[in-house]
Amino acid sequence: MSYTIESGGPIPPRGGGGRRSKYPWRQMTIGDFFTIPDNEITLGQRHRGWRPQPPKNLRETGYKVSTRYLPDEGIRVWRII
């Protein structure tokens, strides 16, 4: 297969910018929390002990969370550092 080499064409702007987070990690300050309702947690996630985690780039900068399962509400997530 052969390809044609061209020049002079402008590079189009980047699209998107990545996937948006489902949870409000970047808006949280230390002491803030949010709750993931029970109806958003699948049975498989509950059996595996699933907990949400902030993105890797935030974890690498020392961002830490603590989670608790509350039977009547769902999973509550606090930012601790």
VOBA-1610 file (N, C-alpha, C; in pm, whole numbers, padded with zeros to 5 digits, always signed):
BEGIN
Met+00085-00117+00000Met+00000+00000+00000Met+00090+00123+00000Ser+00050+00221-00072Ser+00128+00344-00075Ser+00041+00460-00024Tyr+00108+00555+00037Tyr+00040+00672+00091Tyr+00091+00796+00021Thr+00004+00894+00006Thr+00042+01020-00056Thr+00084+01117+00053Ile+00202+01177+00037Ile+00250+01275+00133Ile+00203+01412+00089Glu+00142+01485+00183Glu+00090+01619+00154Glu+00149+01717+00255Ser+00143+01845+00224Ser+00189+01946+00319Ser+00101+02070+00309Gly+00111+02154+00410Gly+00037+02280+00406Gly-00102+02273+00466Gly-00147+02158+00510Gly-00281+02147+00568Gly-00280+02184+00715Pro-00378+02262+00761Pro-00382+02300+00903Pro-00419+02180+00991Ile-00370+02179+01114Ile-00405+02074+01211Ile-00535+02116+01279Pro-00636+02030+01274Pro-00763+02068+01339Pro-00747+02074+01490Pro-00830+02153+01560Pro-00821+02161+01705Pro-00854+02028+01770Arg-00799+02008+01889Arg-00829+01885+01963Arg-00976+01883+02000Gly-01033+01766+02000Gly-01173+01754+02036Gly-01190+01697+02175Gly-01302+01724+02234Gly-01338+01661+02360Gly-01264+01710+02482Gly-01146+01661+02504Gly-01074+01693+02625Gly-01084+01582+02728Gly-01126+01464+02686Gly-01133+01351+02779Gly-01273+01329+02833Arg-01282+01224+02909Arg-01411+01187+02967Arg-01435+01264+03096Arg-01555+01310+03116Arg-01590+01380+03239Arg-01613+01280+03351Ser-01575+01319+03471Ser-01592+01232+03586Ser-01739+01225+03626Lys-01779+01108+03668Lys-01916+01088+03714Lys-01937+01153+03851Tyr-01830+01163+03929Tyr-01838+01215+04065Tyr-01765+01348+04076Pro-01803+01435+04172Pro-01748+01571+04181Pro-01613+01581+04252Trp-01514+01503+04211Trp-01385+01500+04279Trp-01319+01637+04285Arg-01313+01707+04174Arg-01238+01833+04168Arg-01305+01948+04241Gln-01434+01941+04264Gln-01504+02048+04334Gln-01498+02032+04486Met-01451+01916+04534Met-01454+01888+04677Met-01336+01952+04749Thr-01362+02002+04869Thr-01256+02047+04958Thr-01254+01952+05077Ile-01150+01959+05157Ile-01135+01868+05271Ile-01256+01883+05364Gly-01316+01769+05399Gly-01434+01768+05485Gly-01565+01756+05408Asp-01564+01783+05277Asp-01685+01768+05195Asp-01715+01621+05172Phe-01841+01592+05146Phe-01880+01455+05113Phe-01994+01454+05013Phe-02012+01340+04948Phe-02129+01317+04863Phe-02175+01174+04885Thr-02300+01147+04849Thr-02357+01014+04869Thr-02398+00956+04736Ile-02359+00831+04714Ile-02402+00757+04596Ile-02522+00674+04640Pro-02642+00703+04589Pro-02762+00634+04634Pro-02754+00482+04610Asp-02821+00410+04697Asp-02824+00263+04688Asp-02870+00213+04552Asn-02964+00286+04489Asn-03017+00238+04360Asn-02918+00254+04245Glu-02805+00324+04266Glu-02700+00334+04163Glu-02592+00228+04179Ile-02597+00153+04288Ile-02495+00051+04317Ile-02554-00084+04277Thr-02484-00153+04186Thr-02535-00283+04142Thr-02508-00388+04247Leu-02579-00498+04237Leu-02562-00608+04331Leu-02419-00662+04325Gly-02363-00672+04204Gly-02225-00719+04190Gly-02126-00626+04257Gln-02146-00496+04243Gln-02057-00400+04309Gln-02067-00415+04461Arg-02186-00435+04511Arg-02204-00449+04655Arg-02136-00576+04706His-02147-00685+04634His-02085-00811+04676His-01932-00804+04673Arg-01879-00728+04578Arg-01732-00716+04567Arg-01675-00611+04661Gly-01760-00537+04731Gly-01712-00432+04819Gly-01662-00311+04743Trp-01722-00284+04627Trp-01680-00173+04541Trp-01691-00039+04612Arg-01591+00045+04593Arg-01593+00182+04643Arg-01537+00272+04534Pro-01592+00393+04515Pro-01540+00483+04413Pro-01402+00536+04452Gln-01318+00560+04352Gln-01185+00616+04375Gln-01167+00738+04288Pro-01096+00839+04340Pro-01067+00955+04256Pro-00972+00915+04143Pro-00964+00994+04037Pro-00873+00963+03926Pro-00728+00952+03973Lys-00650+00876+03899Lys-00511+00851+03935Lys-00430+00980+03948Asn-00453+01077+03859Asn-00375+01201+03865Asn-00402+01277+03995Leu-00520+01265+04054Leu-00547+01328+04183Leu-00485+01247+04297Arg-00494+01114+04288Arg-00436+01030+04393Arg-00285+01050+04402Glu-00219+01072+04288Glu-00074+01092+04288Glu-00032+01222+04355Thr-00126+01316+04369Thr-00093+01443+04434Thr-00133+01442+04581Gly-00173+01327+04635Gly-00206+01316+04776Gly-00353+01327+04808Tyr-00440+01331+04709Tyr-00586+01340+04729Tyr-00633+01207+04787Lys-00699+01211+04902Lys-00748+01088+04965Lys-00893+01102+05005Val-00963+00989+04999Val-01103+00986+05038Val-01126+00871+05137Ser-01233+00881+05211Ser-01277+00775+05300Ser-01421+00744+05264Thr-01456+00616+05262Thr-01592+00578+05224Thr-01656+00492+05332Arg-01786+00503+05343Arg-01863+00419+05435Arg-01992+00380+05366Tyr-02032+00253+05386Tyr-02161+00208+05336Tyr-02265+00232+05443Leu-02368+00307+05411Leu-02479+00335+05502Leu-02601+00261+05450Pro-02649+00158+05521Pro-02755+00071+05470Pro-02879+00143+05418Asp-02920+00252+05479Asp-03042+00320+05436Asp-03020+00423+05327Glu-02893+00458+05299Glu-02864+00566+05204Glu-02784+00520+05083Gly-02673+00452+05104Gly-02583+00412+04997Gly-02439+00428+05043Ile-02351+00468+04953Ile-02211+00487+04988Ile-02185+00636+05003Arg-02131+00672+05118Arg-02096+00812+05142Arg-01945+00824+05128Val-01901+00928+05056Val-01759+00949+05025Val-01716+01086+05079Trp-01615+01087+05166Trp-01560+01210+05223Trp-01422+01234+05166Arg-01390+01359+05139Arg-01251+01393+05106Arg-01181+01421+05238Ile-01070+01350+05265Ile-01001+01366+05392Ile-00867+01437+05377Ile-00805+01432+05262Ile-00678+01505+05237Ile-00682+01561+05096
//
